[in-house]
Amino acid sequence: MKVGILMGGVSSEREVSLQTGKQMMVHLDQSKYSPIPIEIRDKRDMITKTEGIDVALLALHGAFGEDGRVQATLDTLGIPYTGSSVLSSSICMDKDMSKKLLRQEGVRTPDWMNVSSLEELATVDFETIAFPVVVKPNSGGSSIGTQIVRSAELLEEAVATALKWDGHVMIEQYIEGEELTCSILDGELLPIISIKPNAEFFDYVSKYEAGEAEEQVIQLTDVLQNEVSDVALKCCLALKCSVYARVDLMLKDGLVYVLEVNTLPGMTPTSLFPQSARAAGIEYEELLDRIITASLKERSKENVRIGGTDDNES
């Protein structure tokens, strides 16, 4: 089976994507798959470089990677791909939209507002904002353009920085507690990881530089373990995630606050998802195999739902 590993892309997370792709190339089981590295530099590459592959293993992150557009392109080309569908990918990439849906489902998430310009920010009544807040691009990832702001005087500068990365910026209540991440593989919750960054928060350096964060598998009390598990799985169900995803949350005073859901979690050597899988006894090679196998089943089910068939089935 020819597996095209799509990496790079056009977003601010290009370098992270390349790291993920290289890691996948090294660990893909070559007794079962023929890996083909496909570096995406512009949107046309999706059409010109994917011809002849049997499945696309997505190592892409950010805009035109995990926002549904790549998935839609591959659907149009008739190429199955790994991870969630077009709908789920686009919803989860939009933090504002996903938080609204989670609130509707009764999931606790920090209060927030979105602005699209400094002019719009100027109309906001700062008395309605409880500082500190987290300012971040609404559709960004890897904490690029993200800052913690502790006073109204510093808010405009932080929003201006985030606007360089996205046309919409989220201003979210800062929850100071224990940061946890829940990796989910084919409907199964993997071991939960606690994150304690050296920096003020889990920023880009903390995520990708070895030794910049203490990340370890933890066992919560039975009550909290069940609650965190229920919340993580509920998020994936509500946002229609499939195959694999990672739910990031904060634990404060026994309450679980969901921050966001990632449909294409990082898979670099320091990434949290493969760490969690390894703690469950799933090494990287097996993890990739399970992702590909589950994704092919998911795409097949989607074809049945829309009444379509693959060319090979005709």
URLIN-V989702 format. One record per residue. RES is the residue in one letter. SS is DSSP state (H for helix, E for strand, - for the rest). NEAR is the number of other C-alpha atoms within 8 Angstrom. Layout:
<<RES;SS;NEAR> <RES;SS;NEAR>>
//
This chain:
<<M;-;8> <K;E;11> <V;E;13> <G;E;14> <I;E;15> <L;E;14> <M;E;16> <G;E;16> <G;-;15> <V;-;11> <S;-;10> <S;-;8> <E;-;13> <R;H;13> <E;H;8> <V;H;11> <S;H;15> <L;H;12> <Q;H;10> <T;H;14> <G;H;15> <K;H;8> <Q;H;11> <M;H;12> <M;H;10> <V;H;6> <H;H;9> <L;-;11> <D;-;8> <Q;-;7> <S;-;4> <K;-;6> <Y;-;10> <S;E;8> <P;E;11> <I;E;8> <P;E;10> <I;E;10> <E;E;8> <I;E;12> <R;-;8> <D;-;8> <K;-;7> <R;-;6> <D;H;10> <M;H;12> <I;H;9> <T;H;7> <K;-;7> <T;-;10> <E;-;6> <G;-;5> <I;-;11> <D;-;10> <V;E;12> <A;E;13> <L;E;11> <L;E;12> <A;-;16> <L;-;15> <H;-;16> <G;-;14> <A;-;10> <F;-;12> <G;-;14> <E;-;16> <D;-;15> <G;-;14> <R;H;11> <V;H;11> <Q;H;12> <A;H;9> <T;H;9> <L;H;12> <D;H;9> <T;H;7> <L;H;7> <G;-;7> <I;-;11> <P;E;12> <Y;E;13> <T;-;13> <G;-;13> <S;-;12> <S;-;10> <V;H;11> <L;H;8> <S;H;13> <S;H;14> <S;H;12> <I;H;12> <C;H;15> <M;H;13> <D;-;11> <K;H;12> <D;H;9> <M;H;9> <S;H;13> <K;H;10> <K;H;8> <L;H;10> <L;H;14> <R;H;10> <Q;H;7> <E;-;7> <G;-;6> <V;-;11> <R;-;9> <T;-;10> <P;-;11> <D;-;6> <W;E;8> <M;E;7> <N;E;10> <V;E;11> <S;-;10> <S;-;9> <L;H;10> <E;H;6> <E;H;9> <L;H;10> <A;H;6> <T;-;6> <V;-;6> <D;-;6> <F;H;6> <E;H;5> <T;H;5> <I;-;7> <A;-;7> <F;-;10> <P;-;10> <V;E;12> <V;E;13> <V;E;15> <K;E;15> <P;E;17> <N;-;12> <S;-;11> <G;-;14> <G;-;9> <S;-;8> <S;-;10> <I;-;11> <G;-;11> <T;-;12> <Q;E;8> <I;E;10> <V;E;13> <R;-;8> <S;-;8> <A;H;9> <E;H;5> <L;H;9> <L;H;9> <E;H;10> <E;H;7> <A;H;12> <V;H;12> <A;H;9> <T;H;9> <A;H;14> <L;H;13> <K;-;8> <W;-;10> <D;-;11> <G;-;9> <H;-;12> <V;E;15> <M;E;15> <I;E;12> <E;E;11> <Q;E;13> <Y;-;10> <I;-;7> <E;-;6> <G;-;8> <E;E;10> <E;E;11> <L;E;12> <T;E;13> <C;E;14> <S;E;16> <I;E;13> <L;E;11> <D;-;9> <G;-;9> <E;E;6> <L;E;10> <L;-;12> <P;-;12> <I;-;12> <I;E;13> <S;E;13> <I;E;13> <K;E;10> <P;E;11> <N;-;9> <A;-;9> <E;-;6> <F;-;7> <F;-;13> <D;-;12> <Y;H;9> <V;H;8> <S;H;14> <K;H;12> <Y;H;8> <E;-;8> <A;-;7> <G;-;6> <E;-;11> <A;E;13> <E;E;10> <E;E;8> <Q;E;7> <V;E;10> <I;-;8> <Q;-;6> <L;-;7> <T;-;6> <D;H;6> <V;H;7> <L;H;9> <Q;H;10> <N;H;8> <E;H;9> <V;H;9> <S;H;10> <D;H;8> <V;H;10> <A;H;10> <L;H;11> <K;H;8> <C;H;12> <C;H;12> <L;H;8> <A;H;10> <L;-;12> <K;-;9> <C;-;14> <S;-;12> <V;-;14> <Y;E;15> <A;E;16> <R;E;14> <V;E;15> <D;E;13> <L;E;12> <M;E;14> <L;E;12> <K;E;11> <D;-;5> <G;-;6> <L;E;6> <V;E;12> <Y;E;12> <V;E;12> <L;E;10> <E;E;11> <V;E;11> <N;E;11> <T;-;14> <L;-;13> <P;-;8> <G;-;12> <M;-;14> <T;-;9> <P;-;7> <T;-;10> <S;-;11> <L;H;11> <F;H;11> <P;H;12> <Q;H;9> <S;H;14> <A;H;15> <R;H;10> <A;H;10> <A;-;8> <G;-;6> <I;-;9> <E;-;9> <Y;H;10> <E;H;9> <E;H;8> <L;H;11> <L;H;11> <D;H;10> <R;H;8> <I;H;14> <I;H;10> <T;H;8> <A;H;10> <S;H;13> <L;H;11> <K;H;8> <E;H;10> <R;H;10> <S;H;8> <K;H;8> <E;H;8> <N;H;11> <V;H;9> <R;H;7> <I;-;6> <G;-;6> <G;-;7> <T;-;8> <D;-;8> <D;H;5> <N;H;4> <E;H;5> <S;-;5>>
//
